[in-house]
Amino acid sequence: MGEKTDLKETEAKKTELKESEITEAEVRRAEIKKAEPEKEQTKFRSAVVLAGGRGRRMGSVEKALLEFEGKTILERLLESLFRAVDEVILSFRDKNQEEKFRPVLEKFPAREIRFCFDTLEDAGPLEGIRAALLESRGEYSFVCAGDMPFVNSRVVDLLFEKASGHDAALPKWEDGKFEPLHAVYSKKMIPEIEKAFEKGRRSVLTPVFEMKDVVFIEVSEIREIDPELRTFANINTIDEMQRIIGLSSKKEKS
């Protein structure tokens, strides 16, 4: 007959095996944690594209869908944004507008693109920002207009870095003017927007100045990244469209 296995000995071996598995699992977790980037670098980033404007100065066309050199403005914008963010929220007026944009969005099947819609009619970009901040997954969102084909991803990175731990980060020109539609805002802006609406205010800067901890970035610092400040360029008229095409051609030749 074979040797009898002692019950205590068997239980001891099981315990030993479990402890070994736990130790190995802990080692693996430690190795994974060590390989991960710093927490600050892994924070989820959102971007908001305000596409709900009616483009009245250009005959009510969808400016973001204007095409030059083989790509729409929106395509160029999304390509740049996804170098810096994890998701993009497109702010539309209504479902009909969303349908017009779908052919462009289908070119980004692997990217996280979601939509939101204005609930207040003709409340301007401030309502688009409110709706998008409510929808966004990130604590911080870069907000820009849908007619900005040259948004610089490195400038977006800078704004996120400056905003971290604060309420917002906003570019400021030498003459004291601001770029509220090329800025990073935290979700703390949502209640301030709602208060602004209660007072009948529609300016984007109204809730910005009500927040307690806003960082202003001098345009001179942004110019170090983007010397021509093309990141701020937007299109409101046909003349501006031609100027933008000229900027693009000049950049490619240089």
C-alpha positions in Angstrom: 0.0 0.0 0.0 1.2 3.5 -0.7 2.1 6.0 2.0 -0.7 7.8 3.7 -0.7 11.6 3.3 -1.0 13.4 6.6 -4.0 15.9 6.5 -2.1 18.6 8.3 0.7 18.2 5.8 -1.7 18.6 2.9 -3.3 21.7 4.4 0.2 23.2 5.1 1.2 22.7 1.4 -2.1 24.4 0.3 -1.4 27.3 2.5 2.1 27.5 1.3 0.9 27.5 -2.4 -1.7 30.2 -1.7 0.9 32.4 -0.1 3.2 31.9 -3.0 0.4 32.9 -5.5 -0.4 36.0 -3.4 3.3 37.0 -3.3 3.6 36.6 -7.0 0.5 38.6 -7.6 1.8 41.4 -5.4 5.1 41.4 -7.3 3.2 41.7 -10.6 1.1 44.6 -9.3 4.1 46.4 -8.0 5.8 46.0 -11.4 2.8 47.3 -13.2 2.5 50.3 -10.9 6.2 51.0 -11.3 5.7 51.0 -15.1 2.8 53.4 -15.0 3.4 57.1 -15.6 2.9 59.6 -12.9 -0.7 60.2 -11.8 -0.7 63.7 -13.2 0.1 62.4 -16.6 -2.7 59.8 -16.6 -5.6 62.1 -15.7 -8.5 61.8 -18.2 -8.7 64.8 -20.5 -11.8 66.0 -22.3 -12.2 68.5 -25.1 -15.4 70.4 -26.1 -16.0 71.6 -29.7 -18.7 74.2 -29.9 -20.3 73.5 -33.3 -23.7 75.0 -32.6 -23.1 78.4 -34.2 -25.3 79.3 -37.2 -22.6 80.9 -39.3 -24.8 83.8 -40.3 -21.8 85.9 -41.6 -21.1 83.1 -44.1 -24.6 82.5 -45.3 -25.6 80.1 -42.4 -23.2 77.4 -43.6 -21.7 74.9 -41.2 -18.2 76.4 -40.9 -16.7 73.3 -39.3 -17.6 71.3 -42.4 -15.9 73.8 -44.8 -13.2 71.9 -46.7 -9.8 73.0 -47.9 -6.8 71.0 -49.1 -8.8 67.8 -48.9 -10.0 68.0 -45.2 -12.8 69.7 -43.4 -12.0 72.2 -40.6 -13.5 69.7 -38.1 -11.2 66.8 -39.3 -8.2 69.0 -38.8 -9.4 70.1 -35.4 -10.1 66.5 -34.2 -6.8 65.2 -35.4 -5.0 67.9 -33.4 -7.2 67.5 -30.3 -6.8 63.7 -30.1 -3.0 64.2 -29.7 -3.8 65.9 -26.3 -7.2 64.5 -25.1 -9.0 61.2 -24.4 -12.5 62.2 -25.6 -14.2 65.0 -27.6 -17.7 66.3 -26.9 -19.3 67.9 -29.8 -21.9 70.5 -28.8 -24.7 70.8 -31.4 -27.9 72.9 -31.7 -30.1 69.9 -32.4 -30.3 66.4 -33.9 -30.6 67.7 -37.4 -27.2 69.4 -37.1 -25.7 66.2 -35.7 -26.8 64.3 -38.9 -24.9 66.7 -41.1 -21.6 66.0 -39.1 -21.9 62.2 -39.1 -19.9 61.5 -42.3 -16.9 63.3 -40.8 -17.2 61.6 -37.4 -17.3 58.2 -39.1 -13.6 58.8 -40.1 -12.6 58.5 -36.4 -14.1 55.0 -35.5 -11.4 54.3 -32.9 -11.9 57.6 -31.0 -14.3 58.5 -28.3 -16.5 61.2 -29.7 -19.9 62.0 -28.1 -22.5 64.6 -28.5 -24.6 67.0 -26.4 -27.3 69.4 -27.3 -28.4 72.9 -26.2 -31.4 72.9 -23.9 -31.7 76.7 -23.9 -32.4 78.1 -27.4 -30.1 80.9 -28.7 -28.2 81.1 -25.4 -24.9 81.3 -27.3 -21.7 79.4 -26.7 -22.2 79.5 -22.9 -25.0 77.1 -23.1 -22.9 74.8 -25.3 -20.1 74.9 -22.7 -22.6 74.1 -19.9 -24.1 71.1 -21.7 -20.7 69.7 -22.7 -19.2 70.1 -19.2 -22.1 68.2 -17.8 -21.5 65.4 -20.4 -17.7 65.2 -20.2 -16.0 62.5 -18.3 -12.9 64.5 -17.4 -12.7 67.0 -14.5 -11.0 69.4 -17.0 -12.1 70.2 -20.5 -10.4 72.2 -23.3 -13.1 74.3 -24.9 -12.8 75.7 -28.4 -14.9 76.8 -31.4 -15.6 74.4 -34.3 -14.2 76.8 -36.8 -10.6 76.7 -35.6 -8.5 74.5 -38.0 -5.1 75.1 -36.4 -5.5 74.4 -32.7 -2.1 73.4 -31.5 -2.0 70.2 -29.4 1.1 71.4 -27.5 -0.7 74.6 -26.5 -3.6 72.4 -25.4 -1.2 70.4 -23.3 0.2 73.6 -21.8 -3.3 74.8 -20.8 -4.1 71.5 -19.1 -0.9 71.6 -17.2 -1.6 75.2 -16.1 -5.2 74.4 -15.1 -4.3 71.3 -13.0 -5.3 72.0 -9.4 -7.1 75.3 -10.3 -10.5 76.2 -11.6 -9.5 77.2 -15.2 -6.6 78.3 -17.4 -7.2 81.1 -19.9 -4.9 82.8 -22.4 -4.5 86.5 -21.9 -3.3 89.0 -24.6 -0.9 91.9 -23.9 -3.8 94.4 -24.2 -5.7 92.6 -21.4 -8.2 90.8 -23.7 -8.8 87.0 -23.3 -9.4 83.9 -25.3 -12.4 82.3 -23.5 -13.0 79.9 -26.5 -9.5 78.5 -26.4 -9.2 77.6 -22.7 -9.4 74.8 -20.2 -12.2 74.8 -17.6 -13.0 72.6 -14.7 -16.5 71.4 -13.8 -16.6 74.1 -11.2 -17.7 76.4 -14.0 -21.1 74.7 -14.3 -22.8 76.3 -11.3 -21.3 79.7 -12.2 -22.8 79.4 -15.7 -26.2 78.5 -14.3 -26.0 81.6 -12.0 -25.1 83.7 -15.0 -28.2 82.5 -16.9 -30.4 83.3 -13.8 -29.1 86.9 -14.1 -29.7 87.0 -17.9 -26.0 87.1 -18.6 -24.6 85.2 -21.7 -21.0 86.2 -21.9 -18.5 83.4 -21.5 -16.3 85.6 -19.3 -19.1 86.2 -16.8 -18.8 82.8 -15.0 -15.0 82.7 -15.6 -14.6 85.8 -13.5 -16.8 84.4 -10.8 -14.6 81.4 -10.2 -12.0 81.8 -7.4 -8.9 80.3 -8.9 -8.4 81.1 -12.5 -4.9 80.9 -14.0 -4.1 83.4 -16.8 -1.5 82.4 -19.3 0.3 85.3 -21.1 0.1 85.0 -24.9 3.9 85.5 -24.9 4.3 82.1 -23.3 2.0 80.5 -25.9 4.0 82.2 -28.6 7.1 80.2 -27.6 5.2 77.1 -28.7 3.3 78.7 -31.6 5.2 81.7 -32.9 2.5 82.8 -35.4 -0.3 82.1 -32.8 -2.2 80.1 -35.5 -3.8 78.1 -32.7 -6.2 81.1 -32.1 -7.2 81.5 -35.8 -10.9 81.1 -36.5 -13.2 81.7 -39.5 -16.1 84.1 -39.5 -16.1 85.4 -43.1 -15.2 84.3 -46.6 -12.2 86.7 -46.4 -11.0 85.0 -43.2 -11.4 81.6 -45.0 -9.1 82.8 -47.7 -6.6 84.1 -45.2 -6.6 80.7 -43.4 -5.9 78.9 -46.6 -3.0 81.3 -47.2 -1.7 80.6 -43.7 -1.8 76.9 -44.3 0.0 77.2 -47.7 2.7 79.4 -46.2 3.2 77.0 -43.3 3.6 74.0 -45.6 6.1 75.8 -47.8 8.3 76.9 -44.9 
